[in-house]
């Protein structure tokens, strides 16, 4: 049995769950690492230094009680560890898989600063909740006392699902409207299975459905119902659509056949994983097999694309990014995984034009160099006049991030106020939009961000909506008594 005493970071090395060999994991869309055996999870949790000021919790958007559930895990009290982990997060096993822990909790671990290697928080979090599902500790969501009020949630991504869970727990009738045929948003169709296997998402959705939350799939606001019509149906509305409009590349030839958006590419791949018929994949348009693939961008979406292309048996995969490795926004762990699997990174490069006879065959790229820091503090890229090169490409994937869609026009709600970036403007205290009783949360408010922030926003907006609905119910009751 492992020695599970605490504060063992000095004489116990940091050990992550073993990853499968690159050539093996590149053949399928399974997650690349298994979870810890019980003794290893307990031993790694026991490395926690139990800080008086836990920076891991401070830098977690959900402020999870990380040292506490690490201690419980080290002591073999896994059910208690799960209950504590679950107290602050509606999806702990999903965050354990896809959060960039190297930039959040683990990146701010005190023993990481001391040179001993951070506690493997994400891997332990995944272990705790996966064990809870297997052992039957994940209890059904029990609705609270029926309040006689209903809520409509537009968007079944992490923010919408998180809010729906809390609101149902408070006794509201909850209806979730989503444009896709499956709930989950980017968890389902944007993130590849090698980072988040889809049964992990679907079991969360099924738990919500079992609690009486009604899902209206293949439902588009503006097509199937206007915003005004939804407001008539429900006592409050939550807009949690996320941001889906791909950022454009301004370069000659960008509209050529074979130049595609990242989300279209990833969605097609994930749909094939579900066994769906995907014509745009089956005709080869969104299938990387046998092709020279060039992905443009340096964020986590770009990493998802390059690693998906490898698994689709591309002839070659290159990633062009305009800054260097140290200044890229994506997870360094994802870059390392991609390199192990055969992706070539071309740092300090940006597309200049796309050439080909009717179909892209070449990317002409400019060499870049880093100049003075910009407003974000990062050194701004600028064209290096001494450089320039060409890259063969049969498939070019644009992965430069996402902006908000024009929701006022899309929803038929011109009175819905948005910011100059197109995100929905909300009151910072109440999270209500310019429309009474209509709230917004997640990426549609903050811009493209992390899943963990969407979950946090869903939790916050649910609390605000609960306060609003209680006030509304009291006012309606008072008005009814006065009328009588």
C-alpha positions in Angstrom: 0.0 0.0 0.0 1.3 3.5 -0.9 2.5 5.8 1.8 -0.2 8.4 1.7 1.0 10.8 4.3 0.9 14.4 3.3 3.7 17.0 2.5 5.7 14.4 0.6 6.7 16.7 -2.3 10.4 16.7 -1.4 10.9 12.9 -1.5 8.1 11.9 -3.8 8.5 12.8 -7.5 5.7 14.3 -9.7 4.2 11.6 -11.8 1.5 12.1 -14.3 -0.6 9.1 -15.6 1.3 7.3 -18.3 0.5 8.4 -21.9 0.2 5.9 -24.6 3.0 5.8 -27.2 2.5 8.5 -29.9 2.3 6.1 -32.8 -0.4 4.1 -31.0 -2.5 7.1 -29.8 -2.4 8.7 -33.2 -4.4 5.8 -34.6 -7.6 6.6 -32.7 -9.5 9.2 -30.9 -9.3 7.7 -27.4 -7.9 9.8 -24.6 -4.1 9.6 -24.7 -3.6 8.8 -21.0 -5.3 6.4 -18.7 -6.2 7.5 -15.2 -4.2 6.7 -12.1 -4.5 3.4 -10.2 -5.7 4.1 -6.7 -2.3 3.9 -4.9 -0.8 6.4 -7.5 -3.6 8.9 -7.1 -3.3 8.8 -3.3 0.5 9.1 -3.5 0.4 12.1 -5.9 -2.3 13.8 -3.9 -0.1 13.4 -0.8 2.5 15.6 -2.4 0.3 18.7 -1.6 1.9 21.1 0.8 -1.4 22.2 2.3 -0.6 25.8 1.9 -2.1 28.4 4.3 -2.9 30.5 1.2 -3.7 28.0 -1.6 -2.8 29.7 -4.8 -4.2 26.8 -6.7 -7.7 27.6 -5.5 -7.2 31.3 -5.9 -6.3 30.9 -9.6 -9.1 28.4 -10.3 -12.0 30.3 -11.8 -14.4 28.0 -9.7 -12.2 28.4 -6.6 -12.4 24.7 -6.1 -11.3 23.5 -2.6 -8.3 21.8 -4.1 -6.0 21.3 -1.1 -9.0 19.8 0.9 -9.9 17.2 -1.7 -6.3 16.4 -2.3 -5.9 15.7 1.4 -9.0 13.5 1.4 -7.7 11.6 -1.6 -4.4 11.0 0.0 -6.2 9.6 3.1 -8.2 7.3 0.9 -11.5 9.1 1.6 -12.5 9.2 -2.0 -16.2 9.6 -1.7 -15.7 12.7 0.6 -13.1 14.0 -1.9 -15.7 13.7 -4.7 -18.5 15.4 -2.7 -16.2 18.3 -2.0 -15.0 18.5 -5.6 -18.6 18.4 -6.8 -19.7 21.1 -4.4 -18.1 23.9 -6.5 -18.2 22.4 -10.0 -20.9 20.8 -12.1 -18.4 19.1 -14.3 -15.2 18.3 -12.3 -14.2 15.3 -14.5 -14.4 17.5 -17.6 -12.4 20.3 -16.1 -9.8 17.7 -15.0 -9.4 16.7 -18.6 -9.5 19.9 -20.6 -8.5 22.8 -18.2 -5.1 24.3 -19.0 -3.9 23.4 -15.5 -0.4 24.5 -16.5 -1.8 28.1 -16.7 -4.2 27.9 -13.8 -4.0 25.7 -10.7 -0.9 23.7 -11.3 0.9 26.7 -12.8 0.4 28.5 -9.5 1.2 25.6 -7.2 3.6 26.7 -4.4 5.7 23.6 -4.7 6.0 24.3 -8.5 7.7 27.6 -7.5 10.1 25.7 -5.2 11.3 23.5 -8.1 9.7 20.2 -7.0 7.0 20.1 -9.7 3.4 21.0 -9.2 0.8 18.6 -7.7 -0.9 16.8 -10.6 -4.2 18.5 -9.7 -6.1 17.9 -13.0 -5.2 14.2 -13.2 -6.3 13.7 -9.6 -9.6 15.6 -10.2 -10.3 13.3 -13.2 -9.6 10.3 -11.1 -11.9 11.3 -8.3 -15.0 11.9 -10.3 -14.4 9.0 -12.7 -14.2 6.8 -9.7 -17.4 8.4 -8.3 -19.3 7.5 -11.6 -18.1 3.9 -11.4 -19.0 3.5 -7.8 -22.4 5.1 -8.1 -21.6 8.1 -5.9 -22.9 10.6 -8.5 -26.4 11.0 -7.4 -29.3 12.1 -9.6 -30.1 15.8 -9.7 -33.1 16.3 -7.4 -35.3 19.2 -8.4 -36.2 21.6 -5.6 -39.7 22.5 -4.6 -41.7 23.5 -7.7 -41.8 27.2 -7.9 -44.3 27.5 -10.7 -41.9 29.5 -12.9 -39.9 28.5 -16.0 -36.6 29.4 -17.5 -35.5 29.2 -21.1 -31.8 28.6 -21.7 -30.5 29.4 -25.2 -27.4 27.3 -25.7 -26.5 23.8 -24.4 -22.7 24.4 -23.9 -21.0 24.4 -20.5 -22.4 27.8 -19.3 -26.0 26.9 -20.3 -25.7 23.3 -18.8 -24.2 24.6 -15.6 -26.9 27.2 -15.1 -29.6 24.8 -16.0 -28.4 22.4 -13.3 -28.5 25.0 -10.6 -31.8 26.4 -11.7 -33.5 23.0 -11.8 -32.1 22.3 -8.3 -33.8 25.5 -7.2 -37.2 24.2 -8.4 -37.6 25.9 -11.8 -38.9 24.3 -14.9 -36.0 24.5 -17.3 -36.0 24.3 -21.1 -32.7 24.3 -23.0 -32.8 25.4 -26.7 -29.8 24.5 -28.9 -29.1 24.6 -32.6 -27.3 21.3 -32.6 -28.9 17.8 -32.5 -26.9 16.9 -29.4 -26.4 19.0 -26.3 -22.9 19.9 -25.0 -21.9 22.7 -27.4 -18.1 22.7 -28.0 -17.7 19.9 -25.4 -19.6 17.7 -27.9 -18.6 19.0 -31.3 -15.6 21.2 -30.8 -13.2 19.3 -28.5 -11.8 16.1 -30.0 -12.3 12.7 -28.3 -8.6 12.4 -27.5 -9.0 15.2 -25.0 -12.6 14.5 -24.0 -14.3 11.3 -24.9 -17.9 11.9 -25.8 -19.6 9.5 -23.4 -18.1 11.7 -20.6 -20.2 14.6 -21.9 -23.3 12.6 -22.7 -23.7 11.1 -19.3 -23.8 14.6 -17.8 -26.5 15.6 -20.3 -28.5 12.4 -19.6 -28.3 13.2 -15.8 -29.9 16.6 -16.6 -32.6 15.1 -18.8 -33.4 12.6 -16.0 -34.0 15.5 -13.7 -36.7 16.9 -15.9 -34.8 19.5 -17.8 -36.3 19.6 -21.3 -33.9 19.9 -24.2 -35.1 21.4 -27.5 -32.5 20.2 -30.0 -32.1 21.4 -33.6 -33.8 24.6 -32.4 -32.7 28.0 -33.7 -33.8 31.2 -32.0 -34.9 33.5 -34.9 -36.0 30.5 -37.0 -38.1 28.3 -34.7 -39.1 31.1 -32.3 -38.2 34.8 -31.9 -36.7 36.1 -28.7 -40.1 37.8 -28.0 -41.9 34.5 -28.3 -39.4 32.8 -25.9 -39.9 35.7 -23.4 -43.6 35.0 -23.5 -43.1 31.3 -22.8 -40.8 31.8 -19.8 -40.3 33.9 -16.7 -36.6 34.5 -17.5 -34.2 33.8 -20.3 -30.5 33.0 -20.3 -28.4 33.6 -23.4 -25.5 31.2 -23.3 -24.7 30.6 -27.0 -21.0 30.9 -26.9 -19.1 32.5 -29.8 -19.0 30.6 -33.1 -18.1 33.1 -35.9 -14.6 32.2 -37.1 -12.1 35.1 -37.3 -11.2 35.9 -40.9 -7.9 35.8 -42.6 -7.4 38.7 -45.0 -5.3 37.3 -47.7 -5.7 36.6 -51.5 -7.1 33.2 -52.2 -8.6 32.7 -48.8 -11.9 31.7 -50.4 -10.3 28.9 -52.4 -11.6 25.4 -52.2 -9.7 23.5 -49.5 -9.5 26.5 -47.1 -11.9 25.7 -44.2 -12.8 26.9 -40.8 -11.6 25.0 -37.7 -15.0 24.4 -36.3 -16.4 22.9 -39.5 -13.4 20.5 -39.5 -13.7 19.6 -35.9 -17.4 19.2 -36.0 -17.3 16.9 -39.0 -14.7 14.7 -37.2 -16.7 14.5 -34.0 -19.8 13.7 -35.9 -18.0 10.8 -37.6 -17.1 9.6 -34.1 -20.8 9.5 -33.2 -21.4 7.4 -36.4 -23.3 10.2 -38.2 -23.5 10.5 -41.9 -21.3 13.6 -42.7 -21.4 14.3 -46.5 -18.7 17.0 -46.3 -16.4 14.5 -44.6 -17.3 11.5 -46.8 -16.7 13.5 -50.0 -13.2 14.3 -48.7 -13.7 18.0 -48.2 -13.2 17.9 -44.4 -11.1 14.7 -44.3 -7.4 15.1 -43.9 -6.5 11.6 -45.1 -3.6 11.6 -47.4 -3.4 15.4 -47.5 -0.7 18.0 -46.7 -2.5 20.0 -44.0 -1.6 23.5 -42.9 -3.2 24.8 -39.7 -3.0 28.6 -39.1 -3.1 29.7 -35.5 -1.5 29.0 -32.1 -4.3 28.5 -29.7 -5.9 25.4 -28.3 -8.3 25.1 -31.2 -5.3 25.0 -33.6 -3.8 22.2 -31.4 -7.1 20.3 -31.7 -7.0 20.6 -35.5 -3.4 19.5 -36.0 -3.8 16.5 -33.7 -7.1 15.6 -35.4 -5.5 15.8 -38.8 -2.7 13.4 -37.6 -5.4 10.9 -36.6 -7.1 11.2 -39.9 -3.8 10.0 -41.5 -2.7 13.2 -43.1 0.4 13.0 -45.3 1.9 15.9 -43.3 0.7 18.4 -40.8 2.2 21.9 -40.2 1.1 24.6 -37.9 1.9 28.2 -38.8 2.0 30.7 -36.0 3.0 34.3 -36.2 4.8 34.5 -32.8 7.3 32.1 -31.3 6.7 29.2 -29.0 7.1 31.2 -25.8 4.5 33.7 -26.9 1.8 31.3 -28.1 -1.6 31.3 -26.4 -2.2 27.6 -26.5 -1.2 25.0 -23.8 2.4 24.0 -23.9 1.3 20.5 -23.0 -0.8 20.4 -26.1 2.1 21.6 -28.2 4.3 18.9 -26.7 1.6 16.2 -27.4 1.3 17.4 -31.0 5.0 17.3 -31.6 5.2 13.8 -30.2 2.5 12.8 -32.7 4.3 14.2 -35.7 3.1 17.8 -36.1 5.7 20.3 -37.4 5.4 23.8 -36.0 6.6 26.7 -38.1 7.1 29.5 -35.7 7.2 33.2 -36.7 5.2 32.7 -39.8 2.0 34.1 -41.2 0.0 33.4 -44.4 0.4 35.9 -47.2 -1.7 34.3 -49.8 -3.3 31.0 -50.9 -2.5 29.7 -54.4 -3.9 26.9 -56.6 -5.9 26.2 -59.7 -9.4 26.3 -58.3 -8.2 24.5 -55.2 -5.6 25.4 -52.7 -2.2 23.8 -53.3 0.2 26.2 -51.8 0.4 28.6 -48.8 2.7 31.5 -49.4 3.9 32.7 -46.0 5.8 35.7 -44.6 8.5 35.2 -42.1 7.8 37.2 -38.9 9.8 38.7 -36.1 8.8 40.1 -32.7 8.9 43.8 -32.2 8.0 45.9 -29.2 5.3 44.7 -26.8 1.7 45.5 -27.7 -1.1 46.5 -25.3 -1.4 42.9 -24.0 2.3 43.0 -23.0 3.3 40.4 -25.6 5.8 41.4 -28.3 3.9 42.3 -31.4 4.7 40.3 -34.6 5.9 42.2 -37.7 6.9 41.0 -41.1 10.6 40.2 -41.5 11.5 41.6 -45.0 14.3 39.2 -45.2 12.1 36.1 -45.1 9.3 34.4 -46.9 8.6 30.8 -48.1 6.0 28.5 -49.6 4.3 25.4 -48.0 2.5 22.7 -49.9 -1.1 22.4 -48.8 -4.1 20.4 -49.9 -6.1 21.4 -46.8 -5.8 24.7 -44.9 -7.6 25.0 -41.6 -8.2 28.5 -40.2 -7.9 28.4 -36.4 -7.5 32.0 -35.4 -10.3 32.0 -32.8 -13.9 33.0 -32.7 -16.0 36.1 -32.4 -19.7 36.7 -31.5 -22.4 36.3 -34.1 -24.8 39.2 -34.7 -27.4 38.0 -32.1 -29.7 41.0 -32.3 -30.2 40.3 -36.0 -30.1 36.5 -35.5 -32.7 36.5 -32.7 -34.9 39.2 -34.2 -34.2 41.3 -31.1 -32.7 44.7 -32.2 -33.2 46.1 -28.7 -30.6 43.6 -27.3 -27.5 45.7 -26.6 -24.1 44.4 -27.6 -20.6 45.7 -27.1 -18.4 46.9 -30.0 -17.0 43.4 -30.1 -20.5 42.0 -30.7 -20.7 40.3 -27.3 -23.8 40.8 -25.2 -23.7 43.7 -22.8 -24.8 42.8 -19.3 -25.0 44.6 -16.0 -21.9 43.5 -14.1 -23.8 42.9 -10.9 -27.0 41.2 -12.0 -25.7 39.8 -15.4 -29.0 41.0 -16.9 -29.0 42.3 -20.5 -30.8 45.4 -21.8 -34.0 43.2 -21.9 -35.8 42.8 -18.6 -35.6 39.2 -17.5 -33.1 38.2 -20.1 -29.6 37.3 -18.8 -26.4 36.3 -20.5 -23.3 34.3 -19.5 -20.3 32.5 -20.8 -18.3 33.3 -23.9 -21.1 35.4 -25.4 -20.4 37.9 -22.6 -16.6 37.6 -22.0 -15.5 36.5 -25.5 -13.8 33.3 -26.4 -12.5 31.8 -23.2 -12.0 28.6 -21.2 -14.7 26.0 -20.4 -14.0 26.4 -16.7 -14.9 30.1 -17.0 -18.1 29.2 -18.7 -19.0 26.8 -15.9 -18.2 29.6 -13.4 -20.4 32.1 -15.3 -23.2 29.6 -15.4 -23.0 29.2 -11.7 -23.0 32.9 -11.1 -25.8 33.7 -13.5 -28.0 31.0 -12.0 -27.7 32.6 -8.6 -28.6 36.0 -10.1 -31.6 34.6 -12.0 -32.8 32.9 -8.8 -32.8 36.3 -7.0 -34.6 37.9 -9.9 -37.3 35.2 -10.1 -38.0 35.2 -6.4 -38.5 39.0 -6.6 -40.7 38.6 -9.6 -42.8 35.9 -7.9 -43.3 38.1 -4.9 -44.3 41.1 -7.0 -46.7 39.0 -9.0 -48.3 37.6 -5.8 -48.6 41.1 -4.4 -50.2 42.4 -7.6 -52.6 39.4 -7.6 -53.7 40.1 -4.0 -54.2 43.8 -4.8 -56.3 43.0 -7.8 -58.5 40.6 -5.7 
